Amino acid sequence: MARKRVLILCGTGIATSTVMATKVREYCTQQGIDVDIDQTKVMETLRGIEGYDLVVSTTQVPSSVTTPVVNGLPFITGVGLDTTLKEIGERLRA
């Protein structure tokens, strides 16, 4: 499987996205998914997102983004996190 690129988005692109990136990286490593992860704040997406296989975001993503998006709120609440990680894995394997 080719290396996948994931963009992690949150309001400021600092604390929450760092936690999310760490958990996504750990999960992908456990699942044998080779992944590159970048982090940014959602406002940066207004300039466009290209070259990513998946976006994981805790905030609403502009409709101009055509890359598949996974809701990252479970990374904050803990509710449904296992399901969200499985969804990320499935989308990256597709």
One Martini backbone bead per residue (centre of mass of N, CA, C, O) as a GRO file, in nm:
protein
   94
    1MET     BB    1   0.098   0.036   0.021
    2ALA     BB    2   0.072   0.352  -0.001
    3ARG     BB    3   0.144   0.640   0.108
    4LYS     BB    4  -0.026   0.846   0.333
    5ARG     BB    5  -0.224   1.152   0.364
    6VAL     BB    6  -0.277   1.359   0.658
    7LEU     BB    7  -0.510   1.606   0.781
    8ILE     BB    8  -0.508   1.808   1.069
    9LEU     BB    9  -0.789   1.976   1.228
   10CYS     BB   10  -0.827   2.291   1.398
   11GLY     BB   11  -0.868   2.597   1.523
   12THR     BB   12  -0.526   2.641   1.574
   13GLY     BB   13  -0.307   2.398   1.526
   14ILE     BB   14  -0.211   2.267   1.810
   15ALA     BB   15  -0.314   2.086   2.055
   16THR     BB   16  -0.538   1.904   1.933
   17SER     BB   17  -0.379   1.818   1.678
   18THR     BB   18  -0.153   1.673   1.832
   19VAL     BB   19  -0.324   1.455   1.961
   20MET     BB   20  -0.444   1.344   1.701
   21ALA     BB   21  -0.181   1.275   1.552
   22THR     BB   22  -0.077   1.070   1.755
   23LYS     BB   23  -0.318   0.870   1.741
   24VAL     BB   24  -0.314   0.819   1.438
   25ARG     BB   25  -0.024   0.719   1.416
   26GLU     BB   26  -0.049   0.481   1.613
   27TYR     BB   27  -0.275   0.333   1.466
   28CYS     BB   28  -0.138   0.301   1.190
   29THR     BB   29   0.101   0.141   1.290
   30GLN     BB   30  -0.067  -0.100   1.403
   31GLN     BB   31  -0.204  -0.138   1.096
   32GLY     BB   32   0.020  -0.084   0.864
   33ILE     BB   33   0.009   0.230   0.801
   34ASP     BB   34   0.149   0.451   0.583
   35VAL     BB   35   0.212   0.783   0.727
   36ASP     BB   36   0.138   1.127   0.678
   37ILE     BB   37   0.135   1.415   0.905
   38ASP     BB   38  -0.059   1.708   0.923
   39GLN     BB   39  -0.096   2.045   1.061
   40THR     BB   40  -0.384   2.271   1.113
   41LYS     BB   41  -0.589   2.528   1.054
   42VAL     BB   42  -0.891   2.584   0.912
   43MET     BB   43  -0.822   2.859   0.768
   44GLU     BB   44  -0.606   2.729   0.569
   45THR     BB   45  -0.823   2.590   0.373
   46LEU     BB   46  -0.902   2.838   0.195
   47ARG     BB   47  -0.646   2.778   0.000
   48GLY     BB   48  -0.641   2.474   0.014
   49ILE     BB   49  -0.645   2.114  -0.061
   50GLU     BB   50  -0.366   1.906  -0.149
   51GLY     BB   51  -0.261   1.564  -0.143
   52TYR     BB   52  -0.485   1.429   0.026
   53ASP     BB   53  -0.662   1.146   0.163
   54LEU     BB   54  -0.721   1.293   0.453
   55VAL     BB   55  -0.947   1.443   0.691
   56VAL     BB   56  -0.916   1.561   1.034
   57SER     BB   57  -1.188   1.722   1.222
   58THR     BB   58  -1.322   1.950   1.482
   59THR     BB   59  -1.429   2.120   1.246
   60GLN     BB   60  -1.562   2.289   1.009
   61VAL     BB   61  -1.548   2.233   0.666
   62PRO     BB   62  -1.518   2.358   0.384
   63SER     BB   63  -1.689   2.296   0.084
   64SER     BB   64  -1.419   2.315  -0.098
   65VAL     BB   65  -1.351   2.048   0.023
   66THR     BB   66  -1.281   1.720  -0.138
   67THR     BB   67  -1.171   1.576   0.083
   68PRO     BB   68  -1.203   1.347   0.294
   69VAL     BB   69  -1.397   1.352   0.608
   70VAL     BB   70  -1.333   1.330   0.959
   71ASN     BB   71  -1.460   1.330   1.266
   72GLY     BB   72  -1.270   1.459   1.562
   73LEU     BB   73  -1.434   1.477   1.837
   74PRO     BB   74  -1.353   1.202   1.980
   75PHE     BB   75  -1.068   1.314   2.069
   76ILE     BB   76  -1.204   1.493   2.295
   77THR     BB   77  -1.436   1.304   2.433
   78GLY     BB   78  -1.402   0.970   2.364
   79VAL     BB   79  -1.655   0.929   2.201
   80GLY     BB   80  -1.601   0.697   1.950
   81LEU     BB   81  -1.293   0.651   1.890
   82ASP     BB   82  -1.270   0.364   1.777
   83THR     BB   83  -1.454   0.417   1.533
   84THR     BB   84  -1.285   0.645   1.410
   85LEU     BB   85  -1.025   0.486   1.369
   86LYS     BB   86  -1.150   0.274   1.181
   87GLU     BB   87  -1.237   0.474   0.963
   88ILE     BB   88  -0.957   0.571   0.893
   89GLY     BB   89  -0.843   0.299   0.810
   90GLU     BB   90  -1.049   0.238   0.583
   91ARG     BB   91  -0.991   0.492   0.410
   92LEU     BB   92  -0.678   0.432   0.374
   93ARG     BB   93  -0.727   0.143   0.231
   94ALA     BB   94  -0.909   0.234  -0.027
   0.00000   0.00000   0.00000
